[in-house]
Amino acid sequence: MSDLPPDEPRLRILRTFLDQEATRHEVVATYLRLQLGEVDAALSAAEAARTEPFRLVPMRTPPGRAELHRADCWVPGGRPLSREDALLAREDRQVASILDLCSACRPQDLLPE
């Protein structure tokens, strides 16, 4: 058994300190678990970007249009899109009519004309 003080006031102080430390470490553990979740999500996105070189992002305005981005483009959102699907989308006249190409990341540079 550890050497604890025999008097009640010091024992109460010790108990309060230990309770505060336990709570502080629970908060840190919760924060670290949240950070782990964010890192896992970013890791999944990076893995998807490696396998799927493009992303298709629906546009808010005008409705019904979409924008093609490289997977590593800074514009957020969208769903991963394979090179083959990006090529098909560009070749299909109906799809191509509602598809814009990002002017920042220039996905057309990765696709043959």
C-alpha positions as CSV (number, residue, x, y, z in Angstrom):
1,M,0.0,0.0,0.0
2,S,1.3,3.5,-0.8
3,D,2.1,6.0,1.9
4,L,-0.9,8.2,2.2
5,P,-1.3,11.0,4.8
6,P,-3.4,10.0,7.8
7,D,-5.4,13.3,8.0
8,E,-8.7,14.0,6.2
9,P,-7.9,17.4,4.7
10,R,-4.8,16.2,2.9
11,L,-6.6,13.0,1.7
12,R,-9.5,15.2,0.3
13,I,-6.9,17.4,-1.5
14,L,-5.3,14.3,-2.9
15,R,-8.6,12.8,-4.0
16,T,-9.6,16.1,-5.7
17,F,-6.2,16.2,-7.5
18,L,-6.4,12.6,-8.7
19,D,-10.0,13.1,-9.9
20,Q,-9.0,16.2,-11.8
21,E,-6.0,14.4,-13.4
22,A,-8.2,11.5,-14.4
23,T,-10.8,13.8,-16.0
24,R,-8.0,15.7,-17.8
25,H,-6.6,12.5,-19.2
26,E,-10.1,11.4,-20.3
27,V,-10.4,14.7,-22.2
28,V,-7.0,14.2,-23.8
29,A,-7.9,10.6,-24.7
30,T,-11.2,11.7,-26.3
31,Y,-9.4,14.4,-28.3
32,L,-6.8,11.9,-29.5
33,R,-9.5,9.5,-30.6
34,L,-11.2,12.3,-32.5
35,Q,-7.9,13.1,-34.2
36,L,-7.3,9.4,-35.0
37,G,-10.7,9.4,-36.7
38,E,-9.8,12.5,-38.8
39,V,-6.4,10.9,-39.8
40,D,-8.2,7.7,-40.7
41,A,-10.6,9.6,-43.0
42,A,-7.8,11.5,-44.6
43,L,-5.8,8.3,-45.1
44,S,-8.9,6.7,-46.8
45,A,-9.2,9.7,-49.0
46,A,-5.5,9.5,-49.9
47,E,-5.7,5.8,-50.7
48,A,-8.8,6.5,-52.9
49,A,-7.0,9.3,-54.6
50,R,-4.1,6.9,-55.4
51,T,-6.4,4.4,-57.0
52,E,-9.0,6.7,-58.4
53,P,-7.3,9.7,-60.1
54,F,-10.4,11.9,-60.5
55,R,-13.4,13.2,-58.5
56,L,-16.8,14.2,-59.7
57,V,-18.3,17.1,-57.7
58,P,-21.9,18.1,-58.2
59,M,-22.4,21.8,-58.7
60,R,-24.8,23.8,-56.6
61,T,-25.6,26.3,-59.4
62,P,-26.6,25.6,-62.0
63,P,-28.3,22.5,-60.7
64,G,-27.8,19.3,-62.7
65,R,-24.2,20.1,-63.7
66,A,-21.0,18.5,-62.3
67,E,-17.3,19.4,-62.3
68,L,-14.5,17.0,-62.9
69,H,-11.4,17.4,-60.7
70,R,-8.1,15.6,-60.2
71,A,-8.2,13.5,-57.0
72,D,-5.6,15.8,-55.4
73,C,-7.5,19.1,-56.2
74,W,-8.0,21.5,-53.3
75,V,-11.8,21.7,-54.1
76,P,-13.5,19.5,-51.4
77,G,-16.1,16.8,-51.8
78,G,-17.3,14.7,-54.7
79,R,-17.0,11.0,-55.3
80,P,-13.9,9.1,-56.6
81,L,-14.0,8.5,-60.3
82,S,-11.7,6.1,-62.3
83,R,-9.8,7.1,-65.3
84,E,-12.0,4.9,-67.5
85,D,-15.2,6.5,-66.2
86,A,-13.7,10.0,-66.7
87,L,-12.9,9.1,-70.3
88,L,-16.4,7.7,-70.9
89,A,-17.9,10.9,-69.4
90,R,-15.9,13.1,-71.7
91,E,-16.8,11.0,-74.8
92,D,-20.5,10.8,-74.1
93,R,-22.1,13.9,-75.6
94,Q,-25.0,14.0,-73.2
95,V,-22.8,13.7,-70.1
96,A,-20.1,16.0,-71.6
97,S,-22.8,18.7,-72.0
98,I,-23.3,18.9,-68.3
99,L,-19.7,18.3,-67.2
100,D,-17.3,21.2,-66.5
101,L,-13.6,20.7,-66.1
102,C,-11.9,22.4,-63.1
103,S,-9.8,25.3,-64.2
104,A,-7.5,25.0,-61.1
105,C,-6.4,21.4,-61.3
106,R,-6.9,20.9,-65.1
107,P,-8.0,17.2,-65.2
108,Q,-8.0,17.3,-69.0
109,D,-4.1,17.3,-68.8
110,L,-4.4,13.7,-67.5
111,L,-6.9,12.6,-70.2
112,P,-6.2,12.2,-73.9
113,E,-8.1,14.4,-76.3
